[in-house]
Amino acid sequence: MDFREFLTILYRRWWMVVFLPLITLGSALVFKNPSTELWQATMRLTVGFAPPSGELTAEDLYNLALASEYLADDFSEVVKSQAFAQGVSQRVASQGITIDPGVLQGYTVAQKQHRILSIVITWPQPEEIAPIAQAARDALEQEGSKYFAQLGAGGAQIYVIDGPGLPGWAPVAVGPSLREQLDPLIRAGLGLLAGIGLALLLQYFDHRLYTAQEVEELGLRVIGFLPPH
C-alpha cells in the first residue's frame, strides 16, 4: 500500500478518523477530574561522619567523604521507610493532626546529590504541610542516632541546611502535573490512532470496488464509468 492509497482509505472513511478523536477529547474534558492543589515542603540536609580529632591526611579526608556519600545513599532509603513515616505521624498526632503513615510514606520523596539529601513532602492540606515538615526535621535531628544505628553508622551526624525553622523557608503550591495537563490531548491522539486503525480494518474486510484501478488489478478492462451524483 503506497501513501496515496493510504490517504484514499482515510478520506473514504474520514468520519471515523475525525469523530473518534473528537469523542475522546470531549469525554476527557467533560469527565475530567478537578485538579487538587498540592503543597510541597522541601528540606535539604547533609549526612556524614564527623572528622576525628587530630591531623588528617588527604587520604583520610577522601575516605571520610566517600563514606559520608555512601551513608547518604543508605539514609535516603531510611527516610522513605515505614518506620520514619510512623515517627513523623506520631509527632504530628500531638498537634491534633491524624495522618496514616502509609499515606505519608507515599507522599515523601528523597533525592540525593553527593552528600546533600533533599526530602520533598507533597501534601493536599496547606495547613498541615508545615507541621509535617517540622515533625520530619525534629525526627531527623532528635532521633537520627536511632536511624543511623540501623545502618551500623554510629557517630554519623545530620545538619539541616534548608528547611522549616530556617529563614526564607516556606511551603510552595504545586500546580497540576504535565501529565495531567496533557491528558486530554493524549486521549485525543489515542482516539486518532484508533480511528485510523478501524478505517484500515474495515478496508481489509471491504470487498467492494471503488476505482477503475481496482477493477484493472483484477485483470478486467474498464470500458466506462458513471460519475457519482
N, C-alpha and C positions, 0 to 999 in steps of 0.2 A: 504494500500500500504506500503510494507516494503521498507527499504532503498535500497536494491539491485534492486528492481523493479523500484524505482525512478531513480537510476543511469542508468538502462537499457533504460528507456524512454529518458533520456537526451542523452545517447550515440546514440540512434536511430535517434535523430534529433539534432545531435551535431552542424550542420551548423547554426541553429538558436541561440544556446547558445554562439557560437563563433563570428559569424558575426555581430549580433546586438550590442554587446559591442564595437567591433572594429569600426563599423559605427558611433556610437555615440561619441566615443573617437576621431575619425578622424575629424568629423564635429566640435567638440568642439575646437580642435586645429587649424583647418583651419579658422573657422569663429570667433575665439576668438578676442574680442575687445582689442586693445592695452591698456595696463595699463597706467593710468595717474599718474605721480609722484605728490604726495601731500606734503604739508608742514604744520607743526604744530607749534603753538606758545602756550606755557603753562605758565600760570600766577597763582601764589598762593598768597592768601591773608587771613588775619584774619578779622573776622567780630565780633563785640561785643560792649558792653556798657562800657564806661569809668567808673572806680570806683569813687564813690562820695568822696568828701573830708571828712576827719575825720577818726577816728578809726573804723575798720570793724571787726565784729566777724566772726567766721568760718562759721556760717550760712549765713551771708551776702555774703561772698565770694562764697559759694556754690550756692546760689540763683543767683548771678551775672553770674557765669559760666554757669549755666543751662539756664538762659535767653539768654545769648550770643549764646549758641548752638542752641536753638530754632530759634533765629534770623537768623543764618547761614542757617538753613533749608529753611526758607522762602525766604531768599535773593538768594539762588541758583535758585529759580524759576523766580525771577526778572531778573537775568542775561540771562535766556533763553527766555525772553519775547520779543514781537514785539517792545515794547517801547524802550528797551535797544538797540536792533539792529538798530532801527531808529536813536537813538542818535549817535551811532558809525558811521553809514552810513553818517550822516550829517558832522561829523568831518573829515572823510577821503575825502569827496567831495571837501573840501577846498584845498586838495593837488592834485586835478585832478583825483582822483580815484572814479569811479562810481560803487557803489555796491547796489544791491537790498536788502533792509532789510530782506525780506523773505528768500532770499538765505543765507545771513549771519546768520540768526537765525537757519537755518538747519545745518550749519557748526559749531555751537557753542555748546559745552557740558560743563555742570557744575557738578562737583562732590564734595561731602563734606565728610570730616573725622573730627569728633568733631567740632572744631571751625575753622578749616582750609578749605578754599574753593578753589578748583582748577578749573580754567577756561581754557578749551582747545579749541582753534580755529584752524580748519583744512581748508587749502585753496590751490587751484591749482596753483596760481601765486606766485612764490617765491619773486618777487619784491614788492608784495603788502602785504604779511603776516606781516612784521614788522610794517608798518604804521597802519595796522588794530589793531594789538595788542597794540600799543602805544595809539591809539584812544580809545580802550576799557579801558585801565588804566586811561587815562585822564577823561573819562566819569565817572568812578567809584570814582575817587578822588575828582573831581570838582563838580559832581552832585549827590554824594552819599546821601546827605541830602534829595534830591527830591525823590529818590527811598525809603529811609527809612520812609519818611512821608507817602508814600503809604501803608506801613506796620504798621503805627502807632508806629514807633520806634524812636521817637525823641531822640537825644543825642547819637545815635549809631555812631561808627567810623569804618573806613576801614584802614588797614595797609597792604601795598603790601610787601611781604617778598621775592618774586621771580617773576621777570617779566621784561618787556622792560625798559631800562634805568639803570638796576642794573648790577653790574659786573658779568661776566660769562654767561649772558643770551644770547641766540641766538635761532632762529627758527631751527627746525630739519626736515630733509627729512624723509618722511614716504613711505615705500615700499608698494607693493600690500598686501591686507589683506590675512589672511589664507584661508578664504572662496574663494577668487579669485584664489589662488594658487591651491586649491584642486578641483576647479570646473570641470576640465576635468575628474578627477578620479571619482567624484560624478556622472557625466553623464554616464561614463562607467559602474559604478555599477548599475545605473538605467537601462541601456541597458541590463545588465546581468539578472537582475530580470525580465525584460520584455521578454527576450528570454526564460527563464525558464518557465514563465507563459504561453507563447504562445505554447511551446512544450507540456506542460501538457494539455492545452486546445485542441490542435489537437489530442492528445492521447484520450481525452474523447470522441471526435466525430469520432474517427477511429474505425471501427468495424471489421477490418481485424485481422486475427490470425497470429502471428509471431512465436510462440514457441509451442512445444509439450505440455507444461504445460497448456497453454491457451486452447488447444483443450481438454485436460483431464478435465479441470474445467467445461466444458460443458457436461460432462458425457459420452464423447466418448472415445474409445480406439484407441490409436495410434499404428498402425502396421508397420510403417516405415516412413522414410522421405528422401527427396532428399537434399543433401548438396548444399549450394549456390555456384554458379560458380564464 
